[in-house]
Amino acid sequence: MDVDVDAGALADAATLANRLLTGRSPQPVHGAVRLHATGPALELSATDGTLTLRLTVPATVREPGEAVVPRRALAETLAGLSAPTARLAVEGRRLAVRVPSARFALPLLADPWPPLPALPPPAATLPAADLRSTVAAVAGAASRDDALPIFTGVRLRTTEAGLSLLATDRYRMAAATLPWPSTTPLETLVPATVLTRAASAPSRADEVTLHASPDLFAVSWPAGSLLTPTLGMTYPDAQFDRLLSTTPECVAELEADALAAAADRAARYAGPHGRVTLHVIDGAVLVQASDPLHGESEETLKATVHYGQGTRHYQARLLADAARAFAHAPVHVRIQESNRATELTSPATTLRYLVVPMRPTEAT
């Protein structure tokens, strides 16, 4: 293999591979990247045993071929280069990286390169920015407890309204809808952390394509793709549909950023249970917290109360996370009767975020 390549573009690709893939596998090949020179491009492929990443960088191929080298070493070597162009050539058991003023040599891995799964069939192409922002808002509600893997995922499902994204950790739930410009149905459960990485990977692409099969899910863009196994489970949709059918007894409108900041400040006084209290009164929402050891706080936020009054207790972290999902926008706080989940919505987005109030015994 012997190629000339844009050093900056290759450095970006190597850094992305190093960032997206974990290094926890004991197998050396899972910490490597394969460089394959063919036609007018240099193709990078890497896997950590679960995720599979493919990237393409324009190149002038002097001699086609391939090389498998340590992923981190390649990224760190390229990150320090200031030359616009680099030449990569296999020399014996080394991959030489040459720029006008320097030469570096990375060892070639002797382990055989594993066969990588092909992309599933394409389902639809979406605006990259819309997918990225929607996934970021929804995926934060997924559980981080691997003991219940079904709740660590984001459920993607096409409906009459579009592509529905939903995640929950049983104490909160986020749901949003994207336009779906396709007649191809899609239903899958994707690990939330992986979906977040996949949605953010094509930072310079205008559009991304979603691919799905019963066992695999992928996001692709003109310069690459990221593929992952699905969780292979289904959500109890009927139960979640009932939860999303809300009937508020009190509705207050205020700025999401102000609510998030107030919940963060109150958290210092929220005690061992992390309890904060929202008290909706005429023209305002009071954010309160009290703890015998740390003191107490009360903050008044200007609000438009559309109807009703109410008081509920929440975990400060969950309430702040819910409000932050609506950053820089007004949010409607819809308090339901008894211990039913409180819903946060905004006219600026399709996002719906539900937070379960703390029970009275948890709030003491």
N, C-alpha and C positions, 0 to 999 in steps of 0.2 A: 504494500500500500504506500502511495506517495501522493499527497494532496497539498494544495494551497488553499487556505480558508481564511475568512474574515475572523481575526483573533477575538474581537469583541463579541461577535455573534456566537462563536464557539464557547467563549467563556460564560456567556449568559446561559447557554444550553447546559453546560456542565454544572453550573451552579444550581440551576433549576432541578436537575436530576439529583444532585446531592441533597437538596432541600426537601424534595417531595418523597424520596425513598428513605426508609429507615436503615440503620446499620446494625440492627440487633441480631441478624442471622449469623450463625457460626460458619456458614459456607462461604468461602472466599468469592465465589462467582456472584453472590448476592451483594457484594460490596464493589462490584466492577461495572464497567460500562463497555459495550461493544461499539467500536467505530467501524462502519462499513462504507467504503468509498465505491460509489457506482454512479455512472452518468454524470450529471452536473451537480451532484450533492454529496454531502457526507451525512450518513444516517447514524444517529446515536440511539442505542436501545439499552435499557437497564431494567432489572427486576430485583425486588427484595424478597422474593418468594411469594408475595401476595400481589403487590401492585406491579404493573408493567407499563413502562414509559417509553415512548418512541418520539424522537425529535429529528428534524431535518434542518441542516445548515447548508446554504449554497457554497459550492467549492469548485475549484479547478482540479480535476482528477488527472494527475500525471500517470498513475498506475493504479488500477482498481485492486481492491483487496480489503482486508479487515484486520483489526487488532483489538484485543481485550486487555484493558488496563484498569488499575484501581481507580474507582470513581472519585474519591476524595482527593487523591493525589493529582488527578487531572484537573479538577476544579481549582485547587489551590495554586497549581502551576500557572494556569491560564489567567487567574484573577490578578496576578502580579505583572502581567505583560502590558506594555504601553504601545507596542508596535501595532500598526493597523492590520498586518497580515502575518500569519504563521504558516510554516511548512511542517507537515506531519509525515514522517516516513518510518517504516519498519526497518530497523538495522539490527540483524541478528535476533537476539531475544529482548530487544528494547524497542520502544517507540520514541523516536527522536522528535522533539518539538523545537523547531528552529525559528529564530527571529534574527534580524540583521546583527544584533549585538550579543546574542546569547544562544546557547544550546542546552536543552534539558533532555534527559532520557528516563522514561518510565518503564518498569519491568512489564513484560507481557505475561499474562496469567496462562498457566498450562492447563487448567481445568477446562473440560469441554463446556461450550456454551449451551445452556438448556434451551429446548424448543419453547418458544413463547406463543401464547394463544393469539389467534387472529381476532380482529375487532368483530363484535356482533353486527348484525345488520343495522343500518342507520334508521332512526325513527323520525327525527325532525331536526331542523336547524333553527336556533334561537339567537337573539342578540346576546353577545357575551356579557355585556354590562348588566343586563336584566337578570340573567341567570346568577351572576356573581353576587349581586346585592340581595336577591331573594334567598339564595342558599345561606348567605351570611346571617340573615335575619331569622330564618327558620331553624337552621342546624344547631344554634346555640341552646335550643330547648331539649335536645337529645340527651339521654343519660350517658354518663361516663363510667358506669358500673358494668363491667363485662360479665357479671354474674347473670344479668338479664339482657342478653345480646339483642333481643328484638327491640328494646328501647334505646339502643345505641345508634339506630339508623334513622334515615329520612325516607319516608314513604313517598314515592313519586307515582302518580296515577292520573291518567287522562280521564276527564269527565266532560260533560257538555259545556262546562264553563271554561275549560282549558286544561293546563297541566297543574294538578294539585300537588303541593309539597306539604308534608306534615311530619312533625317530630314531637316527641313527648318523653319526659322522664317520670311520668305519673303525678308529679306535683305541679307541672306546667305543661302547656301545649302551645305550639305555634303552627299556624297554617297560612298558606298564601297560594295564589293562583297566577300562572303565567299564560299568556296567549299560546295556543298550540296550533301552529300552521301546518298541520298534517292530518291525514285520515288514519295513520298508523297508531293503534293503541299502545300504551306503555303502562306497565305496572311493575314496580320493583322496589326493593328495600335495600338502600345503599348505606354503608357505614357513614355516619355524619362527618367524622374527621376526614375521611377520604373524599367525600363529595365536596367538602369545603376546599380541600387542596386542588381537586380537579377543576372546580369552578374558577379558582383564582389563578391557575397555571397559565392560561392563555392571555396574559395581561395586555398584549399588543394586538390581539385579534378582535375583529369587529363581530364575528359570528362564531358559534360553536355548534357542533352536531352531537346529539345524544344517540348512543347506540345501546341496544339492550337485547338480551336473551334471557331464558329462565335462570341462568347461573352467572351471567357476566353483565357488567355495565361499563360503559366507556364514554368519555368526552373527548372529541377530536376537534382540531382546528387546522388551518392550512399548514402549520409548521410542526404539528405533533399530535399526540394522543396519550391519554392516561386511562388504563383499564384496571378494573378491580372485580373480584368475585362479589356477588351480592350476598346478603344475609340469608337468603333462601327461606324467608318466613313471610307471613302476612299479618297485617294489623286487623284487629276486630273493628272493622269499618262501621258497623251499625252502632256500636257503642260510642265511637268517636263522633259520628254524625249527630247523635243525641247530645253530646257535650257541646258541640258547636251550635246547637239550636238554643240560643240564649234568650232569656226573658228578664231584662233588668228591672229592678225596683228603684234604682237611682242611677242617674247619668250625669257625670261631670266632665267638662272639657277644659284642658289646661295644656301647657307646653310640656312635651315629653322630656326635654332636656332638664327643665326645672324639677320635674318629678324624680328623675333619675338622680340628680345631684342631691336633692333633699333626702332621698332614701339612703344614699351613701353617707351623708353626714349623720343621719339618725342611727345608722348601724353601729356607731361608736358607743351608743348608749342602749343598744338593743338587748343586752344581757346574753346569757348562755344559749337561749333559744333563738337569738337573732331576730326578735319580734319588733316590728314597727307597726304603728296603727295609722290608718287613714280614716279621718273623720270628715265627712262631707257636710258642709253647712251652707247657708245662703251666701253665694258669691265667693266661696273659698274652699280649699281643701287643706285640712290640718294634717301635718305629718308629725307624729309623736313617737317617742320612745322613752322607756324608763327602766332603770336597773338600780337596785340598792347600792351596788358597789361602784358603779361608774357614773351615776347621776341621771339626769333626764334632759330631754330636748323637746321643743315644740316649734314648728316652722309653719308659717301660713303662706300658702301658694294661691295666687289669684286664679280664679276659675269661673267658668260659666256653668252654673248648675241648671241643667235643662229640666229636671224634675227629681223630686224625692230627696231624701237625706239618708245617710247610712254610716255605719262604723264597722270596719273589718280590720283584722290583724293579719299580717303577712310576714314571711321571712324577708328580711331586708334585701338579701342578695337576689332573690327571685323577683322581687318587685323592681329593683334597679335594673336588672337584666331586661325585663319586659319593657320598661320605659325606654331603655337605650336602643332597643330594636326599632324605635320610631324616631331616631335622632333628627333634630332640626325640623320637627313637624308638630302640629297640635295632636293631642291624643284624647280619645273619648274613653273614660273609665266607666265601665258598665257593671255595677254591683248587683248581683242576683240575690235572691232570698236564701236564708239559712246559710249552709256551708257550700253552696254551689260556686263554681269557679267564677272569678271576676274576669271580665273580658276587656282587653285594651284594643282599640281600633283607631284608624286615622283615615280621613278622606283622601290623604295623599298616597295611600297604598292599599293593596288587597290583603295585607298582613292582618291576621287575627291572632292575638296572644292571650292565652288563658292562664291565670294563676290561681291555685287553690288556696283559699284563706286558711289560716291556722285555726284549729278547733279551740274552743274556750279552755280546755284542759292543757293544750299546748301553749296557750297565750298567758299562762299564769306562772 
